[in-house]
Amino acid sequence: MPYNHNNSQPLNLMRISKLISLVLRHKPEEIGLTLDEHGWGNVEELLTKMQPRYDIDMATLEEIVRTNNKQRFSFDKTHTKIRANQGHSIEVDVELQEAVPPEILYHGTGEKSVVAIDEKGLLPMNRLHVHLSGDEETAIRVGKRHGKLVIYKVKSGEMSRDGYIFYLSVNNVWLTKEVPVKYLER
């Protein structure tokens, strides 16, 4: 079990995962990590730059990547690079492949977002893409984190036929640039 430098308490892998998510998706400068144009960061550099906060080693990092329930991170084939699979607010090209979506996708959110969504549709906000779920159960899990749950059905098949582009990330999150109001129903 990894230990915190400061007090020899076992590390909370969730806390480390959240910091890695922040660094790889939004703020690599938080620890001074360099990402390439595809969002890849050097694993050794990540481990070294995490040291002031957490005594993390490769085995711990591999456990975080392997056990993350949302499969947020990936290693390259050599395990010398790591990146977030999606959810970036920084400009990176994670080499997403276009995909034809199913007829219906889902988006879970909190009740506080309903007025804005009903007026403007789903927008990426601080991210590069709108995140959509392939099944209602996943959308429910996502939406519960945002307060009183509201589920939108997205007419993704119709959107695709109308020329909107969709991507499917390696961890099965559907992504698109926006979802106009006319393709949404509650």
C-alpha positions in Angstrom: 0.0 0.0 0.0 1.5 3.4 -1.0 1.9 6.0 1.8 1.7 9.7 1.9 5.1 11.5 2.5 3.7 13.7 5.2 2.1 11.4 7.6 2.7 7.8 6.6 -1.1 7.2 6.2 -2.2 4.9 3.4 -2.9 6.8 0.2 -6.4 7.3 -1.0 -6.3 6.0 -4.6 -9.4 8.1 -5.4 -7.7 11.3 -4.3 -4.6 10.4 -6.5 -6.9 9.5 -9.4 -8.7 12.9 -9.1 -5.3 14.7 -9.2 -4.2 12.7 -12.2 -7.5 13.5 -13.9 -7.1 17.2 -13.2 -3.5 17.1 -14.6 -4.2 15.0 -17.7 -7.6 16.6 -18.6 -7.4 20.2 -17.5 -4.2 21.5 -15.9 -0.9 19.8 -16.6 0.8 22.9 -15.2 -0.6 22.0 -11.8 2.4 19.7 -11.4 4.5 21.0 -14.4 3.8 18.0 -16.6 4.2 18.3 -20.4 1.6 16.8 -22.7 2.0 16.2 -26.4 -0.5 17.3 -29.0 -2.4 14.0 -28.4 -2.6 14.4 -24.6 0.1 11.9 -23.8 2.3 12.6 -20.8 5.5 10.7 -19.9 4.8 8.2 -17.1 8.2 8.7 -15.4 7.7 12.5 -15.5 4.2 12.2 -14.0 5.5 9.9 -11.2 8.4 12.2 -10.4 6.3 15.4 -10.4 3.6 13.7 -8.2 6.3 13.0 -5.5 5.9 16.3 -3.6 2.3 15.3 -2.9 2.1 11.5 -3.1 4.7 8.7 -2.9 3.3 7.1 -6.0 5.1 4.4 -7.9 4.4 2.6 -11.2 2.5 -0.3 -9.5 0.1 2.2 -7.9 -0.4 4.1 -11.2 -1.1 0.9 -13.0 -3.7 0.0 -10.3 -5.4 3.4 -10.7 -5.6 3.0 -14.5 -6.8 -0.6 -14.2 -9.4 -0.1 -11.5 -10.8 3.3 -12.4 -14.5 2.5 -12.8 -14.9 5.1 -15.6 -11.8 3.9 -17.4 -10.6 7.5 -17.6 -6.9 6.8 -18.4 -4.9 4.8 -20.9 -1.3 3.8 -21.2 0.3 3.5 -24.6 1.5 0.0 -25.7 4.9 0.5 -24.0 3.4 1.8 -20.7 5.8 4.8 -21.0 3.0 7.3 -21.8 -0.4 8.0 -20.2 -3.4 10.1 -21.1 -7.0 10.8 -20.2 -9.4 9.1 -22.7 -11.7 12.1 -22.9 -13.1 15.0 -20.9 -10.4 17.5 -21.7 -10.8 21.2 -21.4 -7.4 21.8 -22.9 -6.8 21.5 -26.7 -5.6 18.0 -27.4 -6.4 15.6 -30.2 -6.9 12.2 -28.5 -7.2 10.7 -32.0 -10.9 9.9 -31.7 -12.4 7.9 -34.5 -15.8 8.9 -36.0 -18.5 6.5 -35.3 -22.2 6.1 -36.2 -24.2 6.4 -33.0 -27.3 4.3 -32.1 -30.7 5.9 -32.6 -30.9 7.1 -29.0 -28.2 8.2 -26.6 -28.6 9.6 -23.1 -27.4 12.5 -21.0 -27.7 12.6 -17.2 -27.6 15.9 -15.5 -28.9 17.8 -12.4 -32.1 19.7 -12.2 -30.2 23.0 -11.9 -29.0 22.6 -15.5 -32.5 22.0 -17.1 -33.4 25.6 -17.9 -30.2 26.2 -19.8 -30.3 22.9 -21.6 -33.9 23.4 -22.6 -33.0 26.9 -24.0 -29.6 26.2 -25.6 -29.3 22.4 -25.9 -26.3 20.5 -24.6 -23.0 22.4 -25.0 -19.5 21.2 -24.1 -19.2 24.0 -21.5 -15.5 23.9 -20.4 -14.8 20.6 -22.3 -14.1 19.9 -25.9 -17.2 17.7 -26.4 -20.6 16.9 -25.0 -20.5 13.5 -23.2 -23.3 11.1 -23.9 -24.1 7.6 -22.6 -25.1 4.6 -24.6 -27.5 3.4 -22.0 -29.8 4.9 -19.5 -28.2 3.2 -16.4 -24.9 4.9 -17.1 -26.6 8.3 -17.7 -28.3 7.8 -14.3 -25.0 7.2 -12.6 -23.5 10.3 -14.2 -26.5 12.5 -13.6 -26.8 11.6 -9.9 -23.5 13.4 -9.2 -25.1 16.7 -10.3 -28.0 16.9 -7.9 -31.6 16.0 -8.5 -31.5 13.7 -11.5 -32.8 14.6 -15.0 -32.3 12.3 -18.0 -32.4 13.5 -21.5 -32.9 11.2 -24.5 -30.7 12.4 -27.4 -32.0 11.6 -30.9 -28.5 10.8 -32.0 -29.5 8.8 -35.1 -31.4 11.7 -36.4 -28.5 14.0 -35.6 -26.0 11.8 -37.4 -28.3 11.7 -40.5 -28.4 15.5 -40.3 -24.6 15.7 -40.5 -23.5 15.9 -36.9 -20.3 14.0 -36.1 -20.0 11.5 -33.2 -17.0 9.8 -31.7 -16.9 6.8 -29.4 -14.0 7.0 -26.9 -12.0 4.0 -25.9 -14.1 3.8 -22.6 -17.4 3.8 -24.5 -18.4 7.5 -23.9 -20.1 9.0 -26.9 -18.9 12.5 -27.8 -20.1 15.2 -30.1 -19.6 19.0 -30.3 -23.1 20.0 -29.3 -26.7 18.7 -29.1 -29.3 21.3 -30.3 -32.6 21.5 -28.4 -34.6 19.9 -31.3 -32.7 16.6 -30.7 -33.5 16.4 -27.0 -36.5 15.0 -25.0 -37.0 14.3 -21.4 
